Structures are given as structure tokens and as C-alpha cells.
Amino acid sequence: MDQRDYLGQSVMQAVVLPARVVYLIRNESAEGLRMAVREASSRWGGVSEPIVAVTDSGEVKPRFADVVEAADVDSAVNVDLPDDLAEQTAGQLKLPLVSLDRIDVEGVGRFTCHPSTVLPGGTETGKALVIAQDDGPLWQVTAAGDLDAAYLEDMNTSNIGVHRPMSDVAIGQAQLLGLTLLESGASQFSAHAVSGGLPGGPSLVWITEPDSFEDCLWFWNYRALNPRSFWAAPVLLLPRDAAQRWEDYGRQLADKALRLRNVEVSPDAILFSLSVPKPELQEIAERLSLEPDAGDRIRVRAGSQLPQHTEPFTYFLNQDPASLLVCERSWGAVTSFDAHMFSGESSIRFASPVEFHGLGRTLVRLSGAAFDGLPRQPVVADMIKSGAAWHRDSIQLHTDASPNYLIPLTIPSLRDAAEAVLADATEHWELSSAGKVGTGMLEQHDPAVLLEQGVYEAVVGLTTPRSKELLKALKAARADGSGDVELVAIASVWGGRVERRYRSAEQLKGQGVPLLALERLCFFGWAERGLAAECPRCGRKTFVPLTGTAGSAPCPGCSAPAAYRGSGASLTIAYRLDTFIDHASDQGVLPHLLAIAALKGKEARSHFIPGANLCFPDSTDREVDIYGTYGGRLMAGEVKASPADFTPNQLEHDIDISTRLGVQVHLMASVNPIAETTRTAAQRACHGKGLELLILDKQDLRP
């Protein structure tokens, strides 16, 4: 019988997909483009892998960077760049780098498989897949894919049925039918969610000079972003003379690409080219039996009761296709399942949403409520599963292709995760003195009670004055010119006191403390009720808990009978803090706990360390008031009783600590109002460090 604690059932989502890369080639290198396409043709989902052309100076044009970001690739592959230039480019793209000859043995990019592994029905497709003709022009290679002779022979030996056609028209037809090797290699791979863009759009008919590097490269990249989902529009590459030579291609285009659409689109197609002039594009459109669209913008209507689309089919010329592909995509085949989670290691089981027909490797991304609140940091991913990594809010595993998965996972507590990340960011750390007290408080009490009206003020009003309060009082009295008599009077109140302070509701009324707040402290065990007694012989004043009251109150000093205090005809109830609460308040921990309570009210799945001493790898020592995970993001910051303490130097010091810790959110908190000038200065400083600023002051902590 399993002795571990059962944490509950969690609905999880698994996404199975191939790892994808971006290929780095020399600018204007047709051979580099061919090499990249040959590699992509042999990979599941290779048609969705972008290609970046790099200048000799290492420039990566912004549009290339946009394509790479939208494609959401895992690593970069150097095809034909000098090593130093490839390293520089990969650094600009913030991606790990491997060389083309190591793509199958190094890096995340190796976690993919042969296209035959995911083709419907395995190798027995019954359909011949098309690649470029032998030494065919660049458009053929880009449109259909290509393989070297040895790879082609190996695929045909495996009964894949790949061939080089006798004429280029077969490549045009294969694009319409989805029978190019490239498109077939994306079988069972598409975007499972698309947002922020149109639900479909016009078909893209890209016209090119047969060997135009720019046309072929950019067509490849735009097609790589095609989500291939339910609404996806066909994307075709045709040579400029195709409409003249390919008989009946206009009808085939209408029947296979324009008529059978899941959305109502106007225009039906966009004709685009970087190398063919506009008048010739218009002639090509006419030969394809397309008519100019009278509208001035793309119009899309989706629904289940759309009328069948008929001729005439319309077109726009040279509208930038990038506008059709600006959307957020979530790639891969998805499935949901129930997972039963335990403390320590749990095992999850699910059937793969991808039907595999052979050996290979793949990525599996897991998401669900079990990961809520965990910081998306490498050390935490490794705690969940050795070798795992975060991908947005999912845990990404690098594994083998399989029809069924059984995966052991360990979900750390938020506390363990926060402490592990802190240990990873520092040489070593330990709880500060305030952190030790605060941690003890958090383990025993819910700090949310401090947010209730008057409760924080009640604790402050009942806190026993200590030596630091005595020092402040003596300094203030000396500054006012007080004499020895006044100083002795102060010392008689504070100096050497060991008995906890107790006060009545009437005494605290002037500090804005309602009776209900004092009673709430008693309800939570933070304070106790009692009676005050004063010895008539020695004058000692004593607090007697209600549970200890009797007919008389013997003085603990001289044992003489003491009288209970009262007002009018009734005794006066006094209140006294629990010893630990009193100590915590004296140590200045309550503002930390007040801020933590407010933060947890905003993000329940959070955990905070209420004070830590830090030593960074460069031997720099620092102290932080609050550190932890805030709704999955890391947060650090300072809590001040007086907002005036947030001086420019202090802000710089505090933000430097947050930067060193690698957090995403910097906290600035005070129980009193923080001035607008201070807020502005903090916002400016955080923005310069790439930090989000969160400010909590009186309106948040003492509303």
C-alpha cells in the first residue's frame, strides 16, 4: 500500500511534437538553401523549420528575427557559415547552436524522427511522394523538398514511395494534393491553437523566377509559419511560366485550393512575388482564371452554414503575406488526461495523440494545475524530471516516440522550489534573524489576519517596548533638552522591562484600534484576555489571565493581596500578546508578513521567504526582506516602515539585489503612503533593469 500523501487529481494536457530548428545559411547562398532543405526534408515537421540568411557582417534582419520568434524553434543549425559568425548569429537569436553534421546527435533538435514514422498508415501510404527533379531549379527544391541519392534510395527501400517527377507540372499538382515529401513530412503536425490572427485567409500563390534566392527563401519562411490547422490556407510556389505551360492548372487550383474552403474569404488568393513585375503577375492571374477583387481589405467569415463558394475567384496582388501569418501558435498534437499526484514521485500515463509507426524521438510538453505557482526556472524543471526544461508554462521532456507514455514526475512544493532557485542564484544563503522569526510565524499562523481592520494596529499597540525603543526615546528626549529627571522617568517605563505589555481597549482606542480587532487577536490565539492588578504595598502592576483569576490577586513580588483594576462598577479587560507574536512584532517582522498576506491575496499560488542573508558568487553580501515565487514568477524586494527610507541610494541598492537574484518582479512596500516621486523613481530604475515593479503601500496594506 502506498504510504505517500495523496495530493489529489489533476487534469493535465500533453502535447507531442517534433523538435524544430532554424537553419543558418550565407546570404545569397543557393547551395546553402538546398542543403538546409535537404535536411528539413528528412525530418518530421521539417517544412515548418525556418531558414535565416546571414550577411558577412553577421547582420540578422528584423524580419528574420520575427520569423524565428513566431516559429518557436528549439535551436539553430549552422549550414555553411564560418563558426564564429554562426555563434554570433545564434547569440542574437538567443538559441543554442549545433553544426549541420551534428544535428542528429547533439542538442534538442535531434528529438524528431523520419517522416515515414508519422505518415498515415506507416510506410504503406499507397501514394507516391514528390521531390524536386534531379538538379532541379531552386523553386522545385523549395516547393517539394529534396534528398541526396543515398537517402532517396534508403527511403524507397523502406517503401516510402518517393520519386522525382518527369515534369515540373507534377510538383505543382503535388502541392495542391499535399503529396510533396515536405508537406507529407508534416503529417500529424500542426498548430493545435491559433490566436491573435484571422481564422484562415486567402490562398497564397507565390510566383518566382526559377532560381530566385530571395523568392524561394521567403516563400519557405512564410510557409513554415502556416499553422496547417483546420482554417489554414493553401500556400503554393510556382515558376513564372507555369500558367503558360501547365494546361488546366487554373481549374485544378480552383477545385483543390479555392473552392473547398472552411471559411468564406475575399479575395480567394493573393499573388505575390519579389522577382516578377506586377504587370506579369496580372497576366498570370488571368491565365489562372482569377479576377481582381473589388475590396480594399481581406475579409474572412467562418461558420458551419456557409454557402458553397463558386466562380469567379478573385485575387489581390503583392499584399505582404506577413499580415496573414501574424498570430500566436501553439504547435503539436494535444491530448488531456487525469493524473493522480502524490508527494514525492508520481507517474502519469497517457496515450500518444500522434500515431507513430516506427522508431524515433520526440518532444512531450506537459501542462496543468500541478505546475501552478512553480517558478519557470531550469533548476525547478530538473526537480520535476531530470533533463526537463520549461517551454512557456509547460514542462518539456525529450523522449522516444511511443504509442503510450508512462512518465515519472516529482512535483516540488512551492517552498522547495523557491529555496532551490535561491540556492541556484547565490553562493549560499540563510534566513536572516527577521526571516527566522517570520518563517516561524508563517508556519504557525495565517498572516491574512493582519489585513483585517485594526488588527495590525492592535498588535503594534500591544507590543512590549524593547531596548531599541528605549534608545529612540532617550535620543528624542535629549534632543528636546530634557533633564535627568525626565530621562529617569523614561527609563522607569522601558528600561529593563521583562513583563509583556498589556493594555485595555480604551487605552488603544486613540490609536484607531477597535474592540473587534482585539477580540480577533484572541480568536486566532495571538493575544489573551486578562485583568490588570496593582499591589497596594509595593506598587507592582500585574497582568492576570482570565483563566488564572481568583478571589484575590496575590502580588508576584511581595505576595500582598492586590486589587483588580476597574472603571466605575465593572472590571476592565486588558489584552496581552502571545510571547512569540510580541517578539515577532518587536523584530519588525509584521510589515513583512503584512506584505506577504497582501501578495498571497493577489496570487494564492505563491510562497515567500520573509528575510534572507545572501552571499553571491562574487562574494558580495546582501540582505533581502522578501523573496519568493509570485504566481509562477520570481519576486524580491524591500519592506520599509517609513517610505522616506526609500532614498535614491536605497532604491539602487534594492533593485541591484533583485537583478542579481534574476527575479522578474521587484517589490517596494510600506505600511504608509509612498510618494509619487518615489514611485516614479523606482519605476524608472526597474524599467532600466527589465524588472516589473509592484508597489504596496497603505492603500493596499491598511485600506
C-alpha positions in Angstrom: 0.0 0.0 0.0 1.4 3.4 -1.0 2.4 5.4 2.2 2.9 8.7 0.4 0.5 11.6 0.8 -2.1 11.8 -1.9 -2.2 15.3 -3.2 -5.3 14.9 -5.4 -6.3 14.5 -9.0 -5.1 17.0 -11.6 -6.2 17.4 -15.3 -3.1 17.6 -17.4 -2.5 18.2 -21.0 0.2 16.6 -23.1 1.4 17.9 -26.4 3.5 15.7 -28.7 5.6 17.3 -31.4 8.9 17.2 -33.2 11.8 19.4 -32.1 12.4 22.1 -34.7 15.4 24.1 -35.7 16.3 27.2 -37.7 18.9 26.8 -40.4 21.6 29.5 -40.7 23.0 30.0 -44.2 25.1 32.5 -46.1 23.1 35.3 -47.7 22.5 34.6 -51.4 23.9 31.0 -51.0 21.7 28.9 -53.2 23.7 25.8 -52.2 23.2 26.6 -48.6 19.5 26.9 -49.1 19.5 23.5 -50.9 21.5 21.9 -48.1 19.0 23.3 -45.5 16.0 22.0 -47.5 17.5 18.5 -47.9 18.0 18.3 -44.1 14.5 19.5 -43.4 13.0 17.1 -46.0 14.3 14.2 -43.9 12.7 15.4 -40.6 9.2 15.2 -39.2 7.8 18.8 -39.3 10.9 20.0 -41.3 8.7 22.1 -43.6 8.0 24.3 -40.5 11.7 24.9 -39.8 12.7 28.5 -40.9 15.9 29.4 -42.7 17.8 32.6 -41.9 20.2 34.2 -44.4 23.1 35.9 -42.7 25.3 38.7 -44.2 29.1 38.6 -44.0 28.9 41.2 -41.2 26.6 39.0 -39.1 23.5 41.1 -39.6 20.2 39.4 -38.9 17.4 41.4 -40.4 14.5 42.2 -38.1 12.1 40.2 -40.3 14.2 37.1 -40.0 14.1 37.5 -36.2 10.4 37.9 -36.3 10.0 34.7 -38.3 12.2 32.8 -35.8 10.3 34.0 -32.8 6.9 33.2 -34.4 8.2 29.7 -35.4 9.1 28.9 -31.8 12.1 26.7 -32.7 14.4 24.9 -30.2 17.9 25.5 -31.6 19.9 26.9 -34.5 21.8 24.8 -37.1 24.9 26.1 -38.9 24.7 25.1 -42.5 27.5 26.9 -44.3 28.6 29.9 -42.1 32.0 30.3 -40.6 31.9 29.1 -37.0 32.4 32.5 -35.4 29.7 34.0 -37.5 27.3 31.2 -36.7 28.0 31.6 -32.9 27.3 35.3 -33.2 24.0 34.8 -35.1 22.8 32.1 -32.7 23.6 34.5 -29.9 21.5 37.2 -31.5 18.6 34.8 -31.8 19.2 33.5 -28.2 19.4 29.9 -29.4 21.8 27.1 -28.8 23.9 26.2 -31.8 24.9 22.9 -33.5 26.6 22.2 -36.8 24.7 20.5 -39.7 26.8 17.4 -39.4 25.9 17.0 -35.7 22.2 17.8 -35.9 21.1 14.2 -35.2 23.4 13.6 -32.2 23.6 17.0 -30.4 21.1 19.4 -28.9 17.3 19.5 -28.6 16.9 19.5 -32.4 17.7 15.8 -32.6 14.4 14.9 -30.9 12.5 14.3 -34.1 12.0 11.3 -36.4 11.8 10.2 -40.0 8.7 11.4 -41.9 7.7 7.8 -42.6 7.3 7.3 -38.8 4.3 9.6 -38.8 2.8 9.1 -42.3 -0.8 7.8 -42.1 -0.7 4.0 -42.3 3.0 4.0 -41.9 5.0 3.2 -45.0 2.1 1.8 -46.9 0.6 5.2 -48.0 -0.3 4.0 -51.4 0.7 7.4 -52.7 3.9 8.5 -54.4 5.5 11.4 -52.7 7.2 14.0 -54.9 10.5 15.8 -54.5 12.5 18.0 -56.9 13.8 16.8 -60.2 17.4 15.8 -60.3 19.4 19.0 -60.2 16.1 20.8 -60.5 15.8 24.6 -60.1 15.6 26.2 -56.7 11.8 26.7 -56.8 11.3 22.9 -57.1 13.6 22.2 -54.2 11.8 24.8 -52.0 8.3 23.7 -53.0 8.6 19.9 -52.8 11.8 19.1 -50.9 14.9 17.2 -52.0 17.1 14.3 -50.8 20.6 13.2 -51.7 20.8 9.9 -53.7 21.7 7.7 -50.8 18.9 9.0 -48.6 16.4 8.7 -51.5 17.5 5.1 -52.1 17.1 4.3 -48.4 13.6 5.8 -48.3 12.4 3.8 -51.3 13.9 0.7 -49.8 11.7 1.4 -46.9 8.7 1.5 -49.3 8.1 5.2 -48.7 7.5 5.8 -52.4 9.4 9.0 -53.1 10.2 9.9 -56.7 11.5 12.6 -58.9 8.8 13.5 -61.4 9.3 13.7 -65.2 8.0 17.2 -65.4 7.7 20.2 -63.1 3.9 20.3 -63.5 3.8 17.3 -61.3 5.3 19.4 -58.5 2.6 22.0 -58.9 -0.1 19.3 -58.8 1.5 17.6 -55.8 1.4 20.9 -53.9 -2.4 21.1 -54.5 -2.8 17.5 -53.3 -0.5 17.6 -50.4 1.7 15.0 -51.9 5.1 16.7 -51.7 7.6 15.0 -49.4 7.8 18.2 -47.4 4.1 18.6 -46.7 3.7 14.8 -46.1 6.6 15.1 -43.6 4.4 17.4 -41.5 1.8 14.7 -41.2 0.2 14.8 -37.7 1.9 18.1 -37.0 0.1 21.4 -37.0 -0.8 24.2 -34.6 -3.4 23.0 -32.1 -4.3 26.6 -31.1 -4.0 29.8 -33.0 -5.0 33.2 -31.6 -4.5 36.8 -32.5 -5.0 36.4 -36.2 -7.6 35.8 -38.9 -9.4 32.4 -38.8 -7.9 31.4 -42.2 -7.2 33.7 -45.2 -6.7 33.8 -48.9 -4.6 31.1 -50.6 -1.0 32.3 -51.2 0.2 31.8 -54.8 3.9 32.8 -54.8 5.3 33.4 -58.3 9.1 33.2 -58.7 12.0 33.2 -61.1 13.0 29.5 -61.2 16.2 30.2 -59.2 15.4 33.4 -57.3 17.1 33.1 -53.9 15.0 35.8 -52.3 11.7 34.5 -53.5 12.4 30.9 -52.6 13.9 31.8 -49.2 11.0 34.0 -48.1 8.3 31.6 -49.5 9.9 28.9 -47.4 9.8 31.0 -44.3 6.2 32.1 -44.7 5.1 28.6 -45.4 7.0 27.5 -42.3 4.6 29.7 -40.3 1.5 28.3 -41.9 -0.3 26.7 -38.9 -1.7 23.8 -41.0 -4.7 23.7 -38.8 -8.4 23.5 -39.7 -8.6 27.0 -41.1 -5.1 27.1 -42.7 -5.0 28.4 -46.3 -3.0 26.6 -49.1 0.5 28.0 -49.8 1.9 27.4 -53.3 5.1 28.2 -55.1 5.0 28.4 -58.9 7.6 29.4 -61.6 6.7 32.4 -63.6 6.0 30.5 -66.8 3.8 27.8 -65.1 0.5 29.4 -66.1 1.6 29.4 -69.7 2.8 25.8 -69.9 0.7 24.0 -67.3 -2.6 23.3 -69.1 -5.7 23.3 -66.9 -3.8 24.3 -63.8 -6.2 27.2 -63.2 -9.1 24.7 -62.9 -7.1 22.4 -60.7 -6.2 25.4 -58.5 -9.9 26.3 -58.2 -11.0 22.8 -57.4 -8.3 21.8 -54.9 -7.4 25.1 -53.2 -10.1 27.7 -53.7 -13.5 26.0 -53.8 -13.1 23.6 -50.9 -12.6 26.1 -48.1 -13.7 26.0 -44.4 -14.1 29.8 -44.4 -15.6 32.4 -46.7 -12.7 34.5 -47.8 -12.4 37.5 -50.1 -10.2 37.7 -52.0 -9.7 34.0 -52.7 -6.0 34.3 -53.4 -3.0 36.6 -53.1 -0.5 36.6 -55.9 2.9 37.7 -54.7 6.5 37.9 -55.9 9.8 39.5 -55.2 11.2 39.0 -58.7 8.3 39.1 -61.1 6.9 42.5 -62.1 3.3 43.5 -61.3 2.0 43.5 -65.0 3.2 40.0 -65.5 1.6 38.9 -62.2 -1.7 40.3 -63.6 -1.3 38.2 -66.7 -0.6 35.1 -64.7 -3.7 35.8 -62.6 -5.8 36.0 -65.8 -4.4 32.7 -67.1 -5.3 31.1 -63.8 -8.9 32.4 -64.4 -8.8 34.8 -61.4 -10.4 38.2 -61.4 -9.3 41.3 -59.4 -11.2 41.7 -56.1 -13.1 44.9 -55.7 -12.5 45.2 -52.0 -9.7 47.1 -50.2 -9.0 44.6 -47.4 -9.1 40.9 -46.7 -12.5 39.7 -45.4 -13.0 36.4 -43.6 -16.2 34.8 -42.3 -16.2 31.5 -40.5 -19.2 29.3 -39.7 -20.9 26.0 -40.2 -23.6 27.3 -42.6 -21.5 29.0 -45.2 -22.7 28.9 -48.8 -20.6 26.9 -51.3 -18.0 29.1 -52.9 -18.2 29.3 -56.7 -16.6 31.3 -59.5 -15.4 33.9 -60.2 -12.5 33.5 -57.8 -10.7 36.8 -57.0 -7.2 37.9 -56.1 -5.1 40.7 -54.7 -1.6 41.5 -56.0 1.5 41.8 -53.9 -0.1 42.2 -50.5 2.6 41.3 -48.0 1.7 37.8 -46.8 3.2 38.5 -43.4 -0.1 40.1 -42.4 -1.7 36.6 -42.9 0.7 34.9 -40.5 0.8 37.4 -37.6 -0.7 35.3 -34.9 0.3 33.2 -31.8 0.6 29.5 -32.4 0.7 26.5 -30.1 2.2 23.7 -32.1 1.7 19.9 -31.7 -0.9 17.2 -31.3 -2.7 17.5 -27.9 -4.4 15.2 -25.5 -5.8 15.6 -22.0 -5.9 13.1 -19.2 -6.4 12.7 -15.4 -3.3 12.4 -13.3 -3.2 11.3 -9.7 -0.5 13.2 -7.8 1.4 12.1 -4.7 4.0 13.7 -2.5 7.4 12.6 -3.9 7.3 10.8 -7.2 4.1 10.3 -9.2 3.7 8.5 -12.5 1.4 9.8 -15.3 0.1 7.7 -18.1 -1.5 8.7 -21.4 -1.8 7.5 -25.0 0.1 9.5 -27.6 -2.1 11.8 -29.7 0.4 11.1 -32.5 0.3 7.7 -34.2 3.8 6.5 -34.6 4.8 3.7 -37.0 8.4 3.2 -36.1 11.4 4.3 -34.0 12.2 7.9 -33.4 12.4 10.7 -30.9 10.1 13.5 -30.0 9.2 16.2 -27.5 6.4 15.9 -25.0 5.1 19.1 -23.3 3.1 18.7 -20.1 0.9 21.4 -18.6 -1.7 21.6 -15.9 -2.7 22.9 -12.5 0.0 20.7 -10.8 2.6 23.2 -12.1 0.7 26.3 -11.0 2.9 28.7 -9.0 6.2 27.0 -9.7 8.9 29.4 -10.9 9.7 28.7 -14.6 13.4 28.1 -13.8 15.8 25.4 -15.1 16.5 24.1 -11.6 12.8 23.6 -10.9 12.3 21.8 -14.2 15.1 19.5 -13.3 13.4 18.8 -9.9 10.3 17.8 -11.7 12.1 15.5 -14.2 15.8 15.2 -14.7 16.8 16.7 -18.0 13.4 18.5 -18.5 13.1 22.2 -19.5 10.4 24.8 -19.3 8.6 25.8 -22.5 6.4 28.7 -21.6 4.2 27.2 -18.9 4.8 23.6 -19.9 7.4 21.1 -18.9 9.2 19.9 -22.0 10.6 16.3 -22.0 13.0 14.9 -24.6 12.0 11.3 -25.2 11.4 8.5 -27.6 8.4 8.2 -29.9 5.9 5.8 -28.3 2.2 4.9 -28.7 1.9 5.1 -24.9 3.7 7.0 -22.2 4.4 6.3 -18.6 6.4 9.2 -17.1 7.5 9.6 -13.5 7.3 13.2 -12.2 8.1 14.8 -8.9 6.2 18.0 -8.2 8.1 20.1 -5.6 6.4 22.2 -3.1 6.4 26.0 -3.7 8.7 26.3 -0.7 11.2 23.7 -2.0 11.1 25.3 -5.4 11.7 28.8 -4.1 14.6 27.7 -1.9 16.2 25.7 -4.8 16.1 28.7 -7.1 17.5 31.0 -4.4 20.3 28.5 -3.8 21.0 28.4 -7.6 21.2 32.2 -7.8 23.6 32.6 -4.8 26.8 31.1 -3.4 24.9 30.4 -0.3 22.0 31.9 1.7 20.4 31.6 5.1 17.4 33.0 6.9 18.1 36.4 8.4 17.1 37.0 12.1 13.8 38.5 10.9 13.5 35.7 8.4 13.7 33.1 11.1 11.0 34.7 13.1 8.9 35.4 10.1 9.2 31.8 8.9 8.1 30.6 12.4 5.1 32.9 12.2 4.1 31.7 8.7 4.4 28.0 9.8 2.1 28.6 12.8 -0.3 31.4 11.7 -2.1 32.8 8.7 -0.8 36.3 8.2 -4.1 37.3 6.4 -5.5 38.3 9.8 -3.1 41.3 9.7 -5.1 42.7 6.8 -8.3 43.0 8.9 -9.3 46.4 10.1 -7.3 47.5 13.2 -5.5 44.1 13.7 -2.1 45.3 12.7 -2.5 48.5 14.8 -3.7 46.4 17.7 -0.5 44.2 17.6 1.7 47.3 17.3 -0.2 48.9 20.3 0.3 45.8 22.4 3.9 45.2 21.5 6.3 45.4 24.5 8.8 48.3 24.2 12.4 46.9 24.0 15.8 48.4 24.1 15.7 50.0 20.7 12.5 51.8 21.6 14.3 53.0 24.8 17.2 54.2 22.8 14.9 56.2 20.4 13.1 57.7 23.4 16.3 58.7 25.2 17.7 60.3 22.0 14.5 62.2 21.4 14.3 63.4 25.0 18.0 64.6 24.9 17.3 66.4 21.6 14.4 68.2 23.3 16.7 69.3 26.2 15.1 67.0 28.8 16.9 66.8 32.1 17.9 63.8 34.2 14.5 63.6 35.9 12.7 63.2 32.6 15.3 60.6 31.4 14.9 58.6 34.6 11.1 58.6 34.1 11.6 57.2 30.6 13.9 54.6 31.9 11.5 53.6 34.5 8.9 52.8 31.8 11.2 51.0 29.4 14.5 50.1 30.9 14.9 46.5 31.9 11.3 45.6 31.4 10.7 41.9 31.1 6.9 41.7 31.5 4.9 41.9 28.3 2.8 45.0 27.7 -0.9 44.7 28.4 -3.5 47.4 27.6 -7.2 47.8 27.6 -9.4 48.6 24.6 -10.0 52.1 26.0 -6.2 52.7 26.1 -5.9 51.6 22.4 -8.9 53.4 21.1 -6.9 56.5 20.4 -4.7 54.5 18.1 -7.6 53.5 15.9 -7.9 50.0 17.4 -11.5 48.8 17.6 -12.5 46.3 20.2 -13.3 43.8 17.4 -9.6 43.8 16.4 -8.5 42.9 19.9 -11.1 40.1 20.0 -9.9 38.8 16.6 -6.4 38.6 18.1 -7.7 36.4 20.9 -9.7 34.3 18.4 -6.6 33.5 16.5 -4.5 32.9 19.6 -2.3 35.9 19.0 -3.4 37.5 22.3 -5.1 36.7 25.5 -7.7 38.5 27.7 -6.9 39.2 31.4 -7.3 41.6 34.3 -4.8 44.2 35.5 -3.9 44.2 39.2 -1.9 46.6 41.3 -0.2 45.8 44.6 -1.1 48.4 47.3 2.1 47.5 49.2 4.9 47.5 46.6 3.1 49.1 43.7 3.8 46.3 41.3 1.4 46.1 38.3 0.5 42.6 37.1 -1.5 41.1 34.2 -3.6 38.1 35.3 -5.0 35.9 32.5 -8.8 35.4 32.9 -8.2 31.7 33.3 -6.0 32.4 36.3 -8.2 34.9 38.1 -9.4 34.1 41.7 -11.0 35.9 44.6 -7.8 37.9 45.0 -4.7 38.6 43.0 -1.6 37.9 45.1 1.3 40.2 44.1 4.0 38.1 42.5 6.6 40.3 44.2 5.6 40.7 47.9 2.6 38.3 47.9 0.3 41.0 49.3 -3.3 40.9 48.1 -3.7 43.1 45.0 -6.8 44.7 43.6 -8.1 44.2 40.1 -8.5 47.4 38.1 -11.8 48.6 37.1 -13.8 51.5 35.7 -16.9 52.5 37.5 -18.9 49.5 38.5 -17.0 46.9 36.3 -13.6 45.5 36.0 -11.5 46.4 32.9 -10.5 43.7 30.5 -6.9 44.0 29.3 -5.2 42.3 26.4 -1.7 40.9 26.1 0.1 39.5 23.1 1.3 35.9 22.9 5.1 35.8 23.6 6.0 34.8 20.1 3.8 37.4 18.4 5.2 40.0 20.8 8.8 39.0 19.8 7.9 39.0 16.1 6.5 42.5 16.3 9.5 43.8 18.2 11.8 42.4 15.5 9.9 44.4 12.8 8.6 41.2 11.1 5.0 42.2 10.9 5.3 44.6 7.9 6.9 41.7 6.0 4.1 39.4 6.9 1.5 42.1 6.1 3.1 42.4 2.6 3.1 38.6 2.2 -0.5 38.4 3.1 -1.4 41.0 0.5 0.7 39.3 -2.1 -1.0 35.9 -1.4 -4.3 37.7 -1.7 -3.4 38.6 -5.3 -1.7 35.3 -6.2 -2.7 32.4 -4.0 -0.2 30.0 -5.5 2.8 31.8 -4.1 5.5 31.3 -1.4 7.8 33.8 0.2 10.8 33.8 2.4 10.4 36.7 4.9 14.0 37.7 5.1 17.3 36.2 4.0 21.1 36.9 4.1 22.6 36.3 0.7 26.2 35.7 -0.5 26.6 36.0 -4.3 29.3 34.2 -6.3 31.4 37.4 -6.4 31.4 37.3 -2.5 29.0 40.2 -2.3 26.9 40.0 0.8 23.3 41.4 0.8 20.1 41.0 2.8 16.6 40.8 1.2 13.3 41.4 3.1 11.1 39.3 0.8 12.0 36.7 -1.8 9.8 34.0 -3.4 7.6 32.8 -6.2 4.6 35.0 -7.0 2.1 33.2 -9.2 4.9 31.4 -11.0 7.2 34.4 -11.3 10.2 35.2 -9.0 9.9 38.3 -6.8 12.2 40.0 -4.4 12.0 43.4 -2.6 12.1 45.5 0.5 9.5 46.5 3.1 10.0 49.8 5.0 8.1 51.2 7.9 8.8 54.7 6.7 8.6 55.4 2.9 11.2 58.1 3.5 13.7 55.3 3.8 13.3 54.6 0.0 16.1 57.1 -0.9 17.7 57.1 -4.4 20.7 55.2 -3.0 18.4 52.7 -1.2 16.3 52.1 -4.4 19.5 51.5 -6.4 20.7 49.0 -3.7 17.4 47.2 -3.5 17.0 46.9 -7.3 20.5 45.7 -7.6 19.7 42.8 -5.3 16.6 41.9 -7.4 18.7 42.0 -10.5 21.4 39.8 -9.0 18.7 37.3 -8.0 17.3 37.2 -11.5 13.7 37.8 -10.5 11.0 39.2 -12.8 9.2 41.3 -10.2 10.7 43.9 -7.8 8.6 44.7 -4.7 8.6 48.0 -2.9 6.3 48.0 0.2 5.4 50.2 3.1 2.5 50.4 5.6 2.5 54.1 5.0 1.8 56.0 1.7 4.6 56.1 -0.8 5.1 59.4 -2.5 4.5 59.7 -6.3 8.1 61.0 -6.8 9.4 57.8 -5.1 7.1 55.6 -7.2 8.3 57.3 -10.4 12.0 57.0 -9.5 11.5 53.3 -8.7 9.6 52.6 -11.9 12.3 54.3 -14.0 15.1 52.3 -12.2 13.2 49.0 -12.6 12.5 49.6 -16.3 16.2 50.1 -16.9 16.9 46.7 -15.4 14.0 44.9 -17.2 12.1 44.4 -13.9 8.4 44.7 -13.3 7.7 46.9 -10.3 5.0 46.1 -7.8 4.2 48.7 -5.1 2.3 48.0 -1.9 1.6 50.8 0.5 -1.1 52.0 2.9 -4.0 51.7 0.4 -3.1 48.1 -0.2 -2.0 47.0 3.3 -4.2 49.2 5.5 -7.2 50.1 3.4 
